[in-house]
Amino acid sequence: MNPEPCEIGALTEAQRSWLRYRDAFAAFAQTLAPDQVNAVKARLTQYRAKELDDMWGSIEEQLAS
């Protein structure tokens, strides 16, 4: 499946929004545990990567059926 340019643009904007969320959450976490900011960002990024992978798998399954 080759995404259309408008779909790529929508995904890019969604990712930019997610990065803003991640950075805002990390800034909040820094007030609680300053030495854990990088770990928080890494964990959130791992969750996001899995979320995207799961979504892509669901899309592929729907297209195959």
C-alpha positions in Angstrom: 0.0 0.0 0.0 1.4 3.4 -1.0 0.0 6.3 1.0 -1.3 9.4 -0.7 0.6 12.6 -0.1 -2.4 14.0 2.0 -2.2 10.9 4.2 1.5 11.4 4.7 0.9 15.0 5.6 -1.8 14.0 8.1 0.6 11.4 9.7 3.4 13.9 9.8 1.2 16.5 11.6 -0.1 13.8 14.0 3.5 12.9 14.9 4.5 16.6 15.4 1.5 16.9 17.8 2.6 13.8 19.6 6.1 15.1 20.0 4.7 18.3 21.5 2.7 16.1 23.9 5.8 14.0 24.7 7.9 17.1 25.4 5.2 18.7 27.6 4.8 15.5 29.6 8.6 15.2 30.0 8.7 18.8 31.2 6.1 18.0 33.8 7.9 14.8 34.8 11.1 16.9 35.2 9.4 18.8 38.0 8.9 15.5 39.9 12.1 13.6 39.0 14.7 15.8 37.2 17.1 12.9 36.7 14.5 10.8 34.9 13.6 13.1 31.9 15.4 11.1 29.3 14.0 7.8 30.6 10.5 9.3 30.5 11.0 10.4 26.9 12.4 7.0 25.9 9.5 5.1 27.5 6.9 7.4 25.9 8.7 6.9 22.5 8.7 3.1 23.0 4.9 3.2 23.7 4.3 5.4 20.6 6.4 3.1 18.4 4.3 0.1 19.5 1.1 2.1 19.1 2.0 2.9 15.5 3.1 -0.6 14.8 -0.2 -2.0 16.1 -2.2 0.5 14.1 -0.3 -0.4 10.9 -0.8 -4.1 11.6 -4.6 -3.5 12.0 -4.7 -1.5 8.7 -2.8 -4.3 6.9 -5.2 -6.9 8.3 -8.2 -4.9 7.1 -6.8 -4.5 3.7 -6.0 -8.2 3.4 -9.6 -9.3 4.2 
